[in-house]
Amino acid sequence: MSEPVPPLVLPTGEMRAIGYRVVDLIVDHFASQHDQPVGRVADRETLDALLREPMPEAGRPAEEVLDRVRREVLPFVLHVDHPRFFGFVPGPGNFVGAMADAITAGLNVFQGTWLASSGPSEVELVTTDWLREACGLPAGAGGLFVSGGSVANITALGVARHLRLADETVGAVVYLSEQTHSSVERGLAVLGFAPAQIRRLPCDDRFRLDLGALRAAVAADRASGLVPFCVVANAGTTNTGAIDPLPELADYCEAEGLWLHADGAFGAATVLSPRGRALLEGLDRVHSLSIDPHKWLFQPFECGCVLVRDAHWLTETFAVHPEYLQDTRTEHGEVNFAERGIQLTRRFRALKLWMSLQVFGRAAFAEAIERGFALAERAEALLSAMPGWEVVSPAQLGTVCFRRAWPAVAEEENDRRNAALVELLLESGFAFTSSTRIGDRTVLRLCTINPRTREAEIEETLVRLDALATEQWSA
């Protein structure tokens, strides 16, 4: 008598068929990007009409479900990996990384303990060590992969709080610039810091943390009986790509006994390239660092990393030993990554970066990073030659900010028109750029980190923006 087919199991042939269709979908996506629109946004009413329904009581063929995904879900995506997606921070991804994610999901690797995943844990040790070495941190430094910059920042700041404050936040003060990413403030709030304990300091004319303002703020807080303990430096801001003066900040923090954390979620990975390494001088002197390989190292989401100068700081901060995990304790240098961070249940995030570096090699990544720099510089040169347009922040780390100026109208109307260009360009389907505020002005922002972007696509995007501005507002 044969065994009944268990629930939630597909026949082998059907699994292969649906798997091949999924791979074809992904390959077609990569192969046709230049000829496809950048994406589409639908309103809630439209999507409710398509997708809102009771939970299915009985199943249906997987091919039908996949067809529905292609027809009713995927058309309503802004493709952040599209070569003409220039908004926010693109997520270029790469095919090898995508296949690595398929492996980790398909085998459902649990990577919280060495017992459950010794091979994957060794890959994570090796890959974080590659990043540690690239950033110039000393032997003995270490880290782990997390979901992204937000969790990397909160993990690093949690270590700083534990080591410097013994987790007592009363009276402690953190210093950061007005250009620092919002994830830092959100993380500090989770860690128990009130808004009054966070000093948002002004920047210089290059959008970098002003060292004089930092010195004055620390001195004033100490005179008031408060406890300055941490400075957050930007290794590439989201707005402009600005890098804070890392060598000077390292000197100051060392002299003052302050923890120096670098939020390098956007820019730190560019250290793999010659220009990035030069721009990030001083990165090797920080106490902790966040990196997002799903940005400049072109990995699928989620792929963040946190590094600290001494790997033992992580276990000192986060390790707990409940009785139900007593079988996972290690004795010979093996690492339980659950004891280095917030998550017990962790996926095998390191595989995609490890496989990508194995397949393409470091030199290819360095070339791709340098290409991102060059594309932004090309955009800046084109904008500088276009009548009516002005560059507000020059190309830095693949980012350039600019705006269309109508001298005959009020600044508020200029702001409104520049913001409207974002929507008009997206409606065309050709490209996407985002807007931001620099000082008191609304500006447009191109982020050109996708190595698949062609120079002609930069040029055509700017031509179309200019045409849209002229068509909508001739005066």
C-alpha positions as CSV (number, residue, x, y, z in Angstrom):
1,M,0.0,0.0,0.0
2,S,1.5,3.3,-1.1
3,E,1.9,6.2,1.3
4,P,-0.6,9.0,0.9
5,V,0.9,12.2,-0.5
6,P,1.5,14.5,2.4
7,P,0.1,18.1,2.4
8,L,2.1,21.0,1.0
9,V,4.1,18.8,-1.3
10,L,4.2,19.0,-5.1
11,P,5.3,16.2,-7.5
12,T,8.9,16.4,-8.5
13,G,8.0,17.1,-12.2
14,E,5.7,20.0,-11.2
15,M,8.4,21.5,-9.0
16,R,10.9,21.5,-11.8
17,A,8.3,23.0,-14.2
18,I,7.5,25.9,-11.9
19,G,11.1,26.4,-11.0
20,Y,12.1,26.6,-14.7
21,R,9.3,29.2,-15.3
22,V,10.5,31.3,-12.3
23,V,14.1,31.2,-13.6
24,D,12.9,32.2,-17.0
25,L,11.0,35.1,-15.5
26,I,14.1,36.3,-13.7
27,V,16.4,35.9,-16.7
28,D,13.8,37.7,-19.0
29,H,13.7,40.5,-16.4
30,F,17.5,41.1,-16.5
31,A,17.7,40.6,-20.3
32,S,15.0,43.1,-21.2
33,Q,15.4,45.9,-18.7
34,H,16.6,48.5,-21.1
35,D,13.5,48.1,-23.3
36,Q,11.0,48.0,-20.4
37,P,9.4,50.9,-18.5
38,V,10.9,51.8,-15.1
39,G,7.8,50.7,-13.4
40,R,4.2,51.6,-12.4
41,V,2.4,52.6,-9.3
42,A,-1.3,51.7,-8.7
43,D,-3.7,53.1,-6.2
44,R,-5.1,51.1,-3.3
45,E,-8.6,50.9,-4.9
46,T,-7.3,49.4,-8.1
47,L,-5.2,46.7,-6.3
48,D,-8.0,45.9,-3.8
49,A,-10.2,45.1,-6.8
50,L,-7.6,42.8,-8.2
51,L,-6.3,41.0,-5.1
52,R,-8.7,41.4,-2.2
53,E,-10.4,38.1,-1.5
54,P,-11.0,35.5,1.2
55,M,-8.2,33.1,2.0
56,P,-8.5,30.2,-0.5
57,E,-10.0,27.1,1.0
58,A,-8.7,24.8,-1.8
59,G,-5.6,25.2,-3.9
60,R,-5.1,25.8,-7.6
61,P,-2.3,24.8,-10.0
62,A,1.0,26.6,-9.3
63,E,1.2,27.7,-13.0
64,E,-2.1,29.6,-12.6
65,V,-0.9,31.3,-9.4
66,L,2.4,32.3,-11.1
67,D,0.5,33.7,-14.1
68,R,-1.6,35.7,-11.7
69,V,1.5,37.1,-10.0
70,R,2.8,38.1,-13.5
71,R,-0.5,39.7,-14.5
72,E,-1.8,41.3,-11.3
73,V,1.2,41.9,-8.9
74,L,4.5,42.4,-10.8
75,P,3.2,45.1,-13.2
76,F,2.8,47.4,-10.2
77,V,6.4,47.6,-9.1
78,L,9.0,50.4,-9.4
79,H,12.0,48.4,-10.5
80,V,14.8,49.8,-8.3
81,D,17.2,47.6,-10.3
82,H,16.2,49.2,-13.6
83,P,19.1,51.0,-15.4
84,R,17.0,54.2,-15.5
85,F,15.9,54.1,-11.9
86,F,17.9,57.0,-10.4
87,G,15.8,57.8,-7.4
88,F,16.6,57.3,-3.7
89,V,19.3,54.6,-3.7
90,P,18.8,52.1,-6.5
91,G,19.2,48.4,-5.7
92,P,20.9,47.0,-8.9
93,G,21.2,43.4,-7.7
94,N,22.8,40.8,-9.9
95,F,21.7,37.4,-11.2
96,V,24.2,35.3,-9.3
97,G,23.0,37.0,-6.0
98,A,19.4,36.2,-7.0
99,M,20.2,32.5,-7.5
100,A,22.0,32.4,-4.2
101,D,18.9,33.7,-2.5
102,A,16.9,31.0,-4.3
103,I,19.3,28.4,-2.8
104,T,19.0,29.8,0.7
105,A,15.2,30.0,0.6
106,G,14.9,26.6,-1.2
107,L,17.0,24.8,1.4
108,N,15.6,27.0,4.1
109,V,19.0,27.4,5.8
110,F,18.7,28.4,9.5
111,Q,21.9,30.3,10.3
112,G,21.6,31.2,13.9
113,T,23.9,28.6,15.3
114,W,27.1,26.7,14.2
115,L,25.3,23.4,15.0
116,A,22.6,24.1,12.5
117,S,24.8,25.7,9.8
118,S,28.5,25.3,10.2
119,G,29.2,25.6,6.4
120,P,27.1,28.8,6.0
121,S,28.6,30.2,9.2
122,E,32.1,29.7,7.9
123,V,31.1,31.5,4.7
124,E,29.8,34.4,6.7
125,L,33.0,34.6,8.7
126,V,35.0,34.6,5.5
127,T,32.8,37.2,3.8
128,T,32.7,39.6,6.7
129,D,36.4,39.3,7.0
130,W,36.7,40.3,3.3
131,L,34.7,43.4,4.1
132,R,36.7,44.0,7.3
133,E,40.0,43.8,5.4
134,A,38.7,46.1,2.6
135,C,37.7,48.7,5.1
136,G,41.1,48.5,6.8
137,L,39.8,47.4,10.2
138,P,42.3,45.3,12.3
139,A,42.5,41.6,12.6
140,G,40.2,40.6,15.4
141,A,37.5,43.0,14.1
142,G,34.3,41.2,13.0
143,G,30.6,41.5,12.4
144,L,27.6,39.8,10.8
145,F,25.1,40.2,8.0
146,V,21.8,41.8,8.8
147,S,18.8,43.0,6.8
148,G,20.2,46.5,6.0
149,G,21.6,49.7,7.2
150,S,18.8,50.4,9.7
151,V,19.5,47.1,11.7
152,A,23.3,47.5,11.2
153,N,23.1,51.0,12.7
154,I,21.0,49.9,15.7
155,T,23.3,46.9,16.3
156,A,26.4,49.0,16.3
157,L,24.9,51.7,18.5
158,G,23.7,49.0,20.9
159,V,27.3,47.8,21.2
160,A,28.4,51.4,21.9
161,R,25.7,51.8,24.5
162,H,26.6,48.6,26.3
163,L,30.4,49.1,26.3
164,R,30.5,52.8,27.1
165,L,27.4,53.3,29.2
166,A,26.7,49.9,30.6
167,D,23.3,50.3,29.0
168,E,22.4,53.3,31.2
169,T,21.2,56.0,28.8
170,V,20.3,58.7,31.3
171,G,22.3,61.9,30.6
172,A,24.1,60.4,27.6
173,V,24.4,62.4,24.4
174,V,24.9,61.4,20.8
175,Y,26.1,63.7,18.0
176,L,25.3,63.5,14.3
177,S,24.9,65.9,11.4
178,E,21.8,67.3,9.9
179,Q,22.4,65.1,6.9
180,T,22.5,61.8,8.9
181,H,20.1,59.1,7.8
182,S,16.8,58.8,9.7
183,S,17.5,55.2,10.6
184,V,20.1,56.4,13.2
185,E,17.6,58.5,15.1
186,R,15.0,55.7,14.9
187,G,17.6,53.2,16.2
188,L,18.6,55.5,19.0
189,A,14.9,55.8,20.0
190,V,14.6,52.0,20.2
191,L,17.7,52.0,22.3
192,G,16.2,54.3,24.8
193,F,17.6,57.7,23.9
194,A,15.1,60.6,24.1
195,P,15.1,63.3,21.3
196,A,16.8,65.7,23.8
197,Q,19.8,63.4,23.9
198,I,20.5,63.7,20.2
199,R,22.4,66.6,18.8
200,R,21.8,67.3,15.1
201,L,24.7,69.5,14.2
202,P,25.1,71.8,11.1
203,C,27.2,71.0,8.1
204,D,29.8,72.9,6.2
205,D,29.4,74.1,2.6
206,R,30.2,70.6,1.4
207,F,27.4,69.0,3.5
208,R,29.9,67.5,6.0
209,L,29.6,67.5,9.7
210,D,31.1,70.7,11.0
211,L,33.9,69.8,13.4
212,G,33.8,73.2,15.1
213,A,30.1,72.8,15.9
214,L,30.8,69.3,17.3
215,R,33.5,70.6,19.6
216,A,31.3,73.4,20.9
217,A,28.3,71.0,21.5
218,V,30.4,68.5,23.4
219,A,32.0,71.2,25.5
220,A,28.6,72.7,26.3
221,D,27.1,69.4,27.2
222,R,30.0,68.4,29.5
223,A,29.7,71.8,31.2
224,S,26.0,71.1,31.8
225,G,26.8,67.7,33.5
226,L,25.8,65.6,30.6
227,V,27.7,62.6,29.2
228,P,28.8,62.9,25.6
229,F,29.6,59.3,24.4
230,C,29.1,58.8,20.7
231,V,29.6,60.6,17.4
232,V,27.9,59.2,14.2
233,A,29.9,60.1,11.1
234,N,28.5,59.7,7.5
235,A,30.5,57.6,5.1
236,G,28.3,58.9,2.3
237,T,25.1,60.7,3.0
238,T,21.9,59.7,1.2
239,N,21.1,63.3,0.1
240,T,24.4,64.3,-1.6
241,G,27.0,61.5,-1.1
242,A,29.0,63.7,1.3
243,I,31.6,62.0,3.5
244,D,32.3,63.5,6.9
245,P,35.9,64.3,7.7
246,L,36.8,60.9,9.0
247,P,40.4,61.4,9.9
248,E,39.7,64.6,11.9
249,L,36.7,63.0,13.6
250,A,38.8,60.0,14.6
251,D,41.5,62.3,16.1
252,Y,38.8,64.2,18.0
253,C,37.0,61.2,19.3
254,E,40.2,59.5,20.4
255,A,41.2,62.6,22.3
256,E,37.8,63.0,23.9
257,G,37.1,59.4,24.6
258,L,34.1,59.2,22.3
259,W,32.8,56.2,20.4
260,L,33.0,56.8,16.6
261,H,30.4,55.0,14.5
262,A,30.4,55.4,10.7
263,D,27.1,55.1,8.9
264,G,28.4,53.7,5.7
265,A,25.2,52.1,4.6
266,F,25.3,54.1,1.4
267,G,29.0,54.7,0.7
268,A,31.3,52.5,2.7
269,A,31.3,49.6,0.1
270,T,32.9,51.9,-2.5
271,V,36.1,51.3,-0.6
272,L,36.6,48.4,-2.9
273,S,37.5,50.8,-5.7
274,P,40.6,53.0,-5.9
275,R,38.6,56.3,-5.8
276,G,36.3,55.1,-3.0
277,R,39.3,54.0,-1.0
278,A,40.9,57.5,-1.3
279,L,37.6,59.2,-0.5
280,L,37.1,57.1,2.6
281,E,40.4,57.7,4.3
282,G,40.0,57.3,8.0
283,L,37.4,54.6,7.8
284,D,39.8,52.2,9.3
285,R,39.8,54.1,12.6
286,V,36.1,53.9,13.5
287,H,34.8,51.8,16.4
288,S,31.9,50.5,14.4
289,L,30.6,50.6,10.8
290,S,27.5,49.8,8.8
291,I,27.6,48.7,5.2
292,D,24.9,47.8,2.7
293,P,26.1,45.4,0.1
294,H,22.6,45.6,-1.5
295,K,23.7,49.1,-2.7
296,W,27.2,49.6,-4.1
297,L,28.0,45.8,-4.1
298,F,24.9,45.1,-6.2
299,Q,23.2,42.4,-4.1
300,P,19.5,41.6,-3.9
301,F,17.7,42.9,-0.8
302,E,18.2,42.2,2.2
303,C,22.0,42.4,2.6
304,G,23.4,44.7,5.2
305,C,26.5,44.3,7.4
306,V,27.8,45.6,10.7
307,L,31.4,45.6,11.7
308,V,33.1,46.5,15.0
309,R,36.8,46.8,15.9
310,D,36.6,43.7,18.2
311,A,34.3,40.9,17.3
312,H,34.0,40.0,21.0
313,W,32.2,43.3,21.6
314,L,29.2,41.8,19.7
315,T,28.9,38.7,21.9
316,E,29.5,40.7,25.0
317,T,26.5,42.9,24.1
318,F,24.1,40.3,22.6
319,A,24.9,36.8,23.7
320,V,22.4,35.0,26.0
321,H,22.4,31.3,26.9
322,P,18.9,29.9,27.4
323,E,18.6,26.3,28.5
324,Y,16.8,25.3,25.3
325,L,19.9,26.3,23.3
326,Q,22.4,24.5,25.5
327,D,23.2,22.0,22.7
328,T,24.5,24.8,20.5
329,R,27.2,26.1,22.8
330,T,30.7,26.2,21.2
331,E,34.2,25.7,22.6
332,H,36.7,25.8,19.8
333,G,36.3,29.2,18.0
334,E,33.1,28.4,16.2
335,V,30.6,31.2,16.0
336,N,26.9,31.3,16.8
337,F,25.8,34.3,14.8
338,A,22.6,34.6,16.9
339,E,24.9,35.6,19.8
340,R,26.4,38.5,17.7
341,G,23.2,40.4,17.0
342,I,19.4,40.8,17.5
343,Q,18.1,37.8,15.5
344,L,18.0,34.2,16.6
345,T,16.3,33.1,13.4
346,R,18.5,34.3,10.6
347,R,18.7,33.5,6.9
348,F,21.9,32.8,5.1
349,R,22.5,36.3,3.8
350,A,26.3,36.0,3.2
351,L,25.9,33.5,0.4
352,K,24.9,36.0,-2.3
353,L,27.8,38.3,-1.8
354,W,30.2,35.4,-1.4
355,M,29.0,33.7,-4.6
356,S,29.0,37.1,-6.5
357,L,32.6,37.8,-5.5
358,Q,33.6,34.2,-6.4
359,V,31.9,34.4,-9.9
360,F,32.9,38.0,-10.9
361,G,35.9,38.8,-8.7
362,R,36.8,41.9,-6.8
363,A,38.2,43.7,-9.8
364,A,34.8,43.6,-11.6
365,F,33.1,45.2,-8.5
366,A,35.8,47.9,-8.4
367,E,35.1,48.6,-12.1
368,A,31.3,48.8,-11.5
369,I,31.8,51.2,-8.6
370,E,34.1,53.5,-10.7
371,R,31.4,53.4,-13.4
372,G,28.8,54.7,-11.0
373,F,31.1,57.6,-10.1
374,A,31.7,58.4,-13.8
375,L,28.0,58.4,-14.7
376,A,27.2,61.0,-12.0
377,E,30.0,63.1,-13.2
378,R,28.7,62.8,-16.8
379,A,25.3,63.9,-15.6
380,E,26.8,66.9,-13.8
381,A,28.6,68.0,-16.9
382,L,25.5,67.7,-19.0
383,L,23.4,69.7,-16.5
384,S,26.0,72.4,-16.3
385,A,25.6,72.9,-20.1
386,M,21.8,72.9,-20.1
387,P,20.2,76.4,-20.0
388,G,17.8,76.9,-17.1
389,W,19.3,74.1,-14.9
390,E,21.7,74.4,-12.0
391,V,23.8,71.9,-10.1
392,V,23.1,72.3,-6.4
393,S,25.5,69.6,-5.2
394,P,28.2,68.2,-7.4
395,A,28.7,64.6,-8.2
396,Q,29.8,62.6,-5.1
397,L,29.6,58.8,-4.7
398,G,27.4,58.5,-7.8
399,T,25.0,61.2,-6.6
400,V,24.3,64.6,-8.1
401,C,21.6,67.1,-7.0
402,F,20.2,69.8,-9.4
403,R,17.1,71.8,-10.1
404,R,15.3,73.7,-12.9
405,A,15.2,77.4,-12.1
406,W,12.5,79.7,-13.4
407,P,13.8,83.2,-12.4
408,A,10.4,85.0,-13.0
409,V,8.5,82.9,-10.4
410,A,8.6,82.7,-6.6
411,E,10.9,80.2,-4.9
412,E,7.8,78.3,-3.6
413,E,6.6,77.8,-7.2
414,N,10.1,76.7,-8.3
415,D,10.0,74.1,-5.5
416,R,6.5,72.9,-6.6
417,R,7.5,72.6,-10.2
418,N,10.7,70.7,-9.5
419,A,8.8,68.3,-7.3
420,A,6.1,67.9,-10.0
421,L,8.8,66.8,-12.5
422,V,9.4,63.6,-10.4
423,E,5.8,62.5,-11.1
424,L,5.7,63.6,-14.7
425,L,8.9,61.7,-15.5
426,L,7.6,58.6,-13.8
427,E,4.2,58.8,-15.6
428,S,6.2,58.7,-18.9
429,G,7.6,55.3,-17.8
430,F,11.0,56.1,-19.2
431,A,12.9,56.8,-15.9
432,F,12.6,57.7,-12.3
433,T,14.4,60.3,-10.2
434,S,13.5,61.5,-6.7
435,S,13.4,64.9,-5.0
436,T,14.8,66.0,-1.7
437,R,15.4,69.2,0.2
438,I,18.8,70.8,0.5
439,G,18.8,73.9,2.7
440,D,15.4,75.5,1.9
441,R,15.2,74.3,-1.7
442,T,13.5,71.4,-3.4
443,V,16.0,69.7,-5.7
444,L,16.1,66.7,-8.0
445,R,18.5,64.0,-7.4
446,L,20.1,61.4,-9.6
447,C,21.8,58.3,-8.1
448,T,23.7,56.5,-10.8
449,I,25.1,53.4,-9.0
450,N,23.6,50.8,-11.4
451,P,26.5,49.3,-13.5
452,R,24.0,48.4,-16.2
453,T,23.1,52.0,-16.8
454,R,24.3,53.3,-20.2
455,E,25.6,56.8,-20.6
456,A,23.0,57.4,-23.3
457,E,20.3,56.7,-20.8
458,I,21.6,59.4,-18.5
459,E,21.6,61.9,-21.5
460,E,18.1,60.9,-22.6
461,T,16.7,61.2,-19.0
462,L,18.0,64.7,-18.7
463,V,16.7,65.6,-22.2
464,R,13.2,64.3,-21.2
465,L,13.2,66.2,-17.9
466,D,14.1,69.4,-19.8
467,A,11.3,68.8,-22.3
468,L,8.8,68.1,-19.6
469,A,9.7,71.3,-17.8
470,T,9.3,73.3,-21.1
471,E,6.0,71.7,-22.0
472,Q,4.5,72.3,-18.6
473,W,5.8,75.7,-17.8
474,S,7.0,77.6,-20.8
475,A,7.7,80.8,-18.8
